[in-house]
Amino acid sequence: MTSVLDRPQGRHAGAAPRRRLVVVGNGMAGARAVEEILARGGAEQFTITMFGDEPYGNYNRIMLSHVLSGEESDADIFLNALPWYRENSITLHAGVRVDRIDKFTKHVFSNDGRVTPYDTLIIATGSRSHMPPMDGLYTPGGSVKHGVFGFRTIDDTRRMVQHAQQEHHRRAVVIGGGLLGLEAAYGLKSHGIDVEVVHSGGHLMNAQMGPDGGAVLRRSVEALGIRVHTSSRTTAVLGSDMVSGVSLRDREDIACDMVVVAAGIRPNVDVAVLSGLPVERAIVVDDRLRVQDEDDIYAVGECVQHRGEVYGLVAPLWEQAVVLANHVTGVDTSAAYLGSRTATKLKVAGVDVASMGLHGPEFDTDEHIVFSEPSRGIFKSIVVRDNKMVGATLLGDSRKVAYLTQAYDRGLPLPDERIALMFDVGGPGEAVGVAELDDGAQVCNCNGVSKKALVDAVKGGCSTVSGAMDATRAGKGCGSCKLLVRQVVEWAADGAVEEDPAASYYVPGIPLDKPALMAAIRKQGLRSVSQVFTALAPGSAEDAKSKMGLASLLKMMLADRYIDERDARFINDRVHANIQRDGTFSVVPQMKGGVTSVQQLRRIADVAEKHNVPLIKLTGGQRIDLLGIPKEDLPQVWADLDMPSGYAYGKSFRTVKTCVGKDFCRYGTGDSTKLGIEIESRFQGIESPAKLKLAVSGCPRNCAESLVKDVGVVAVEGGRWELYVGGAAGAHIRKGDLLATVDHPEEVKVLTGRFMQYYREQANWLERTYSFVPRVGIEHLRAVIVEDSEGVAAQLDAAMQASVDSYVDPWSERDDPLTPGQFRTSLPLTVLPQVPVR
């Protein structure tokens, strides 16, 4: 083999020589170690060279299951794409494997014939899929049989997707019922493949949980249509040239078109063994992550054995990378890695799973607290020793994970009433976290409310959560802080907080929750807000805070049979514009899908000039905002515009953001603009418990940011469309959940309308979809909306159609105000600095 000697970079005449750092492995651990080194000034100390087996940059391997299921594209999971290496002056040999290390001459030899010298070497070769011995796994030529896949790399995942999408491939067997195997099964199921899981353990995920938890998980997995065979071992892969099935020990053969082997991982230590480095279960390192007896060679990640332990989770890799970087750069030579307490929190096959420490008691004196509700897929197990938590398993309900992880990591004292570890009963579990907050910590960002302000409100006599919220305005903005507000109030009241009976009311003035309120409205034939107060409010008293919620609810329920009363509306809904701080309004003309024309632009420009609009601003939703319009000028502005309302105000469906789609974009696979316009046309002005923002993207690159919208639509290969719900990118950030993948834009519109109607009927007042979707559960939504499990789909469709049919452009009121004061002059509330036209 011809050898090429790599010339060290950065050794210019007169410049201080930099040491040569070579990293073998470009996976998550290797790249993270380099990031940590760069963060400590490593670029000034080293010329850095990296080798990676795969011809790519560094990507998040954990997200491969999302790529398999279609929830993410492979382009979305890269942590450091190739430009990152150039920008940081790192020489990356992508797709090049290091075969041998000469630790005496300090060179590495790679399979492209290159010989690279080093001063400091980091080995981060990770791990590989374990292929358990079985007949028929390999061809006579030694390659894996066609139709058999590991599940470790991005190329593995791409090949699995390609294979699964071939129409004649209908059945798959996944070998391994651990984390990876279940994710593989779930991902293949999303492609319409009939999947069976074969697991040698007595129960699923036996490395992370005990038999009882495994039984609950099995029930949840089987509810997805995935068959499970535990205590079973695959003995052979059937088929001559390609897979036709598998043979099981003591069971009948299973016919299939593909086999995914997810039977665990093994440290990738071949290069270390060949190079004479100490290897037991993995490469042996000390507390500095230095390879045993080697001064200049370090190792990090899944290829490492530290104090007898080998880790396969991400958190230990990050912790190791920090210590390693401190030593390599000399920033902190006293740093020591003393091992990791591992905790796993994942969504496995659509089920929330959290696991840490022990699965069950080891000693007679260990306490074991267990709650199991198999019908709802919920299982909780906590192991306590000497009043410290030493293990926990949570399935289907992860709300207490944050505290339990903290208690496990820090050895926090536990509440005497152990049930508080599992459920939110106001126990010390929450109090400990809240107590640690500084007094000045801002609890409500929207209104700038600190912990101290809430505590002072409680000390001042507010005995309920809602009372403290009213007194401080905490939780009155986006509402994403309400849970923390409640925790602070309960902690400040030291258990004396009074139950707020209004907490379950849909609106504060009517003592009924939403289902009961809707039933009473229907039963009594109520059609206006005032009628509801008269019939259902205590003493028939009207409550101003309840009017908006009731008006929205009635309009949703009754469509054109609703009797509109303007005093029940917020100012924005009364004048159909968005009030600003100085008492003026902003006007947003409708541009469906973000598309406009020369004529519309000219008209908007003429109106802005005629009315001296002080600021013309593009909105985040691809619309044009005319700001600073006096209230009395609104009718004339609308008349001059002669365009419909763009809905930038109110609690309603607003806009559909789109990308340019397939007509212009080189990557577009679907006509996102056309579909976005059709959705916006259909649902314009629909009332809802909170605002609804939508988007349609023409390809998985998501230029319209569909994954963080209340409803987001993404075109994928094959003319199909993915529908996501419950996303947000404001004060609260959340990626939407995949509701369905459909074949036709018409199906997108049907499911969009059905989800919106279900949300309108079931959500609390001002509850955004990013709270509603996780509260209800995507599995439930999918069952009701896509599969019609409750037989209400036609009813939802009809109710939405009635609302659509009753639409009237609100700006048509410009010629005939409903009340004398509808467009009366508003006095400025606040004098704002003049914003120059730019």
DATA-V826738 format. One line per field, one symbol per residue. ss: DSSP state (H for helix, E for strand, L for the rest). phi: phi as a letter, one per 40 degrees, with the letter a starting at -180 (. if undefined). burial: b if it has 24 or more other ideal C-beta (glycine too) atoms within 12 Angstrom, else e. A space follows every 10 residues. Layout:
BEGIN
ss=???
phi=???
burial=???
END
This chain:
BEGIN
ss=LLLEELLLLL LLLLLLLLEE EEEELLLHHH HHHHHHHHHL LHHHHEEEEE EELLLLLEEL HHHHHHHHHL LLLHHHHEEE LHHHHHHLLE EEEELLLEEE EELLLLEEEE LLLEEEELLE EEELLLEEEL LLLLELLELL LLLELELEEL LLLHHHHHHH HHHHLLLLLL EEEEELLLHH HHHHHHHHHL LLLEEEEELL LLLLLLLLLL HHHHHHHHHH HHHLLLEEEL LLLEEEEELL LELLEEEELL EEEEELLEEE ELLLEEELLH HHHHLLLLEL LLEEELLLLE ELLLLLEEEL LLLEEELLEL LLLHHHHHHH HHHHHHHHHL LLLLLLLLLL LLEEEEEELL EEEEEEELLL LLLLLLEEEE EEEHHHLEEE EEEEELLEEE EEEEELLLLL HHHHHHHHHH LLLLLLLHHH HLLLLLLHHH HHHHHLLLLL LEEELLLLEE HHHHHHHHHL LLLLHHHHHH HHLLLLLLLL LHHHHHHHHH HHLLLLLLLL HHHHLLLLLL LLLHHHHHHH HHHHLLLLHH HHHHHHLHHH LLLHHHHHHH HHHHHHHHHH HLLLLHHHLL HHHHHLLEEL LLLLEEEEEL LHHHLLLHHH HHHHHHHHHH LLLLEEEELL LLLEEEEEEL HHHHHHHHHH HLLLELLLLL LEEEEEEELL HHHLLLLLLL LHHHHHHHHH HHHLLLELLL LEEEEEELLL LLLLLHHHLL EEEEEEHHHE EEEEELLEEL LLEELLEEEE EELLHHHHHH HHHHHHHHHH HHLLLLLLHH HHHHHHLHHH HHHHHHLLLL LLHHHHHHHH HHHHHLLLLH HHHHHLLLLL LLLLLLLLLL LLLLLLLL
phi=.cbbcccccg bcdgcccccc bbbchbcccc ccccdccccb gccccbcbbb bbcccbccbc cccdcccccg cbccccbccb cdddcccbfb cbccgbbcca bbcccgbbbb ccgcbbcabb bbbacgabcc bccacgcbcd cgcccchbbc bbbccdcccc cccccccccb bbbbchbcdc cccccccccc cgccbbbbbc ccacfccbac cccccccdcc ccccgccbbc fbbcbacchc cacbibbbcg bccbcababb cbchbbdcbd cccccgccbb caccbcccgc cdgbcbbbaa hccbbbfgbb bbbcdccccc cccdcccccg cacccacbgb ccbbbabbfg bcbbaagcca cbbccccbbb bbbdcbgbab bbbbbfgbcb aabbbgabcc cdcccccccc gccbcccccc cbbcbgccdc ccccccccdc cccbccbfcc cccccccccc hcbbcccccc cbgcgcccgc cdccdccccc cccfgccccc ccccccbccb caccdccccc ccccgcbbcc ccddcbcdgf ccbccccccc cccccccbfc ccccbcccbc ddccbfabcb ccgcbbbbcc bdggcbbdcc cccccccccc cfccabbccc cgbbbbbgcc dccddccccc cfbcccfbbg cadbbbcbcc gccbccbcba cccccccccc ccbdgccaca cbbbabbcac cgccgccbbd bbbbcbdggc bbbbbgcaab cbbaccccca bbcadccdcc cccccccccc cbcccgcccc cccccchccc cccccccfcb gbcccccccc cccccccbcc cccdcadcbd cdbcdbcdca cccccccb
burial=eeeeebebee eeeeeeeebb bbbbbbbbbb bbbbbbbbeb ebeebbbbbb bbbbebbbbb bbbbbbbbbb bbbbebbbbb ebebbeebeb bbbbebbbbb bbbeebbbbb eeebbbbbbb bbbbbbbbbb bbebebbeee eeebbbbbbb bbbbebbbbb bebbbeeebe bbbbbbbbbb bbbbbbbbbb bebbbbbbbb bebbbbbbbb bbbbbbbbbb bbbbebbbbb ebbbbbbbbe eebbbbbbee eebbebbbbb bbbbbbbbbb bbeebebbbe ebbbbbbbbb bbebebbbbb bbbbbbeebb bbbbbbbbbb bbbbbbbbbe eeeebebeeb bbbbbbbbbb bbbbbbbbbb eeeeeebbbb bbeeeebbbb bbbbeeebbb bbbbbbbbbb bbbbbbbbee ebebbeebeb bbbeebbbbb bbbbeebeee ebbbeebebb bebbbebbee ebebbbbbbe bbebbbbbbb bbbbbbbbbb bbbeeebeee ebeebbbbbb ebebeebbeb beeeebbbbb bbbeebbeee ebbebbbbbb bbbbbbbbbe ebebbbebbb bbbbbbbbbb ebbbbbbbbb bbbbbbeeeb eebbeebbee bebbbbbebe bbbbbbbbbb bebbbebbeb bebbbbbbbb bbbbbbbbbb beeeeeebbb bbbbbbbbbb bbbbbbbbbb bbbbbbbbbb bbbbbbbbbb bbbbbbbeeb bbbbbbbbbb ebebbbbbbb bbeebebbbb bbbbbbbbbb bbbbbbbbbb bbbbebbbbb bbebbbeeee eebeebbebb bbbbeebeeb bebbeeeeee ebbeebeeee eeeeeeee
END
